[in-house]
Amino acid sequence: MSDEPLETAADREDHPDEAMREGYARNRARDEAIRAALRPLPPGERTRALTVAAVVSVLLAVGIVVGALTTHDLRDKGGSLPFGLFLGVVFLALAWGMWNGRYWAVLSFEAFLWFEVIMVAIALIVASSWTAFAVCVAVIGLSGWLAWKLIRVMARIQAYDRQQAGLDILS
């Protein structure tokens, strides 16, 4: 037998904590590098994703309002004209906010997109034809892509807001 003491449970617990601290430090360094490379999005400047999101929001607003106004048995299908008009106004407000680079609008529209991805994925389960299946997959792909692209836009809007407030972007 060796004269060296056996490793205790307390000694084994120290190593995972050190590894975890090192992992957190690596992640903080990576996050700081990403933030340093991020170019703030000033007012009036729009990325392609932001423009696409604003246009999609307007098209949704128009589609919802037209659908609500032209469907005769809307109440029988679980809808109502006031709610359809309300949704149209909400999507127009989101489009205005995104066009003007407002963080709240991008965040709200992104939440809608992720909700849509989840609902269409659930609808995919009951798709009754190849066409319905293809439409669901296309909607999931396009909505997911747009929501993913809007994440960087939100970060750039926040970077500009923090820069204007005089806050350190890296903190």
Helices and strands as residue ranges (DSSP letters): H 9-37, H 48-70, G 75-77, H 81-99, H 103-125, H 130-164
